[in-house]
Amino acid sequence: PGLFHHLFIKNALREFPLAELWGVRGFSKKRPDLPWKHTVALEGWPFGSFLEVQEVRGMGHKHSESVFFHHSTRTLIAGDMCFNLIDPKGVLSPVMLRIMGIYNRFNVSRLILFLIQDKKKFISSMNEILRWNFDRIFMAHGRVVETGGKDKLTHALKGRGLL
């Protein structure tokens, strides 16, 4: 779902050789060594009847991310937009996670604030995402938020001044 997550794609393709590789805007330039088939975008997204997509705009070319909404399970699927790291492991983890404002709680990382290049576009994307009727949040980093996800994301975005 984002430009930061690509290290194990070759392994995944070996495990699933018939899979078609989809990537967010900019991935084909970042990893031209991979057999990209499609770009995740609102235009031409063939799965919209059950899995909607929204690009997180305003982040610039260094970090492109898309967020998904799965209708039947009311689940928001995100990459690095939010974190829910409870009981992190490692000696330095608590220090780094406190600096990013995501230690032992659901939140939007302070790192996002540095990646945003156009705050109006970012906030517009967040408002589009918050129009979806999600309750659950599945993200790349941390535990699944099983219920109350929309309220938690709204609160986190407001806390960062992003709504």
N, C-alpha and C positions, 0 to 999 in steps of 0.2 A: 503493500500500500504506500510505500514511501521510498525516497532515494537512499535512505540510510540502511535499508535491509536488502542485502543482495549477496552476502558472502557464501551462502550455501545453496544458491539456486542451481549450480551445476550438479550438486549431489541430489537435489530433488528431481532434476530432469533425468538423472540416471535411474532413480527409483520409479519414476513415472514417465517413461519414454513417449507415450502417446499424448501427454499433456501439452496444451498450447500455452505458451508463455505470454502473459499480459504484464505490462509495466506502466507505471505512471509516466507522465510527461517528463522527458529528459533521460529516462533510463537507457534508451537505445544509444545515446551519446556516452553515457557513463560506463556502460558495459556493452560495447559493440561486439564483444566476443561471444555473446549469448544470442540464441536464435529467437529474437523477439517476433511475435506474431501480431500483437495488438497493443494499442495504447488505451489505458483506462481513461475514458472521457465521457462527459454527458452526451455528446454527439455520437450517435452510432452504438451506444451501449445496449447490447441485445438482451440483457437480463433484467431490465427495469421492472418487469411485471412482478418479480419476487425479490430482487436485490437492487435497490437504488444506489446510486453513486453520487458523491458530491466532492469536487476538488476543493481542497483547502487553499483558497486564493490568498495572495498577498505575502507569500513566503519567499518569493524570489526564486531564481533558478537553482540555487544550492540545495534547497529542500522542497521537493514537490511531494505532496501527500494527498491521497484520496481516502475518503471515509465512506463506509457502506452501511446501508440499513436493510436488514433482512426482515421482511414483512411478517411472515408467519410466526416468528419467535420474538418479534419486537426487539431485535438486537442491533445495537450500533456496533460496528466493527471498525476499530481505529488502530493506527500504528503508533506514532509518537505524539499524537495530539494530547493524550492524557496518560497518566500513570496511576497504578494502585499497588504500590510495592509495600506489602505488609510483612514484617519480620525479615528484612533483607539479610543476606549472608555476606560475610567478608569483613575485614577489619576497617577498611576505608569507606565501605558503603554508607554507614550512617552519616559520616561527615559530608560526603559528596551529595547524598540525597537531601540532607538538610539545606545545603547551599542551593540546590535546585528547587527546594520547597515541596518535595514529594516524599519526605520520610514518613513511613508508617501511616499514610493516608492517601486517599484519592485526591488528585489535583492535576492541574496543568503545570508543566515544568516551567521554571523561570527561563530555561533555555529557549523556549518558544518566543519569548519577548525579544531575544536577540536575533532570531531568524525572521521575524516579521519586518517586511520592508514597506508594506502598504497596509496600515492598520484598518482603514475603511474597508478595503477588500476582504481582509481577514474577518472582520466583524460581520460583514455581509454573508460570508460563507458560514460562520457560526450560526447566524440567524436562520439560514436555509436548513442547516442540520437540525436545529432545535424545532423546526416545523414538523419533523418526523415524530411519529408516535412510538418512541422507543422507551423501554423500561430497563433493559439489560445492556451492559457495555462489556464488550470483549476487546481487549487491547493487547499490544505487543509486549507490554511490560507490566506485569502484576496480575493480581487475582481478578477474576471476572466479577463485575458488579452485578449481582443477581437481580436486584430490584432497586427502584428509586434512582436509576441512572440519569434520567433527564434532569431531575432536580440537582443531583450532585454535579453534573457537568455545568449546568447553569450557574450554580453557586461558585464553582471553581473559576469559570470564565469571568464572572463579576469580580471575584477576588483579585484577579490579575488585571482588572480594568479593560477587559476584552469584550464587554457587552455594555 
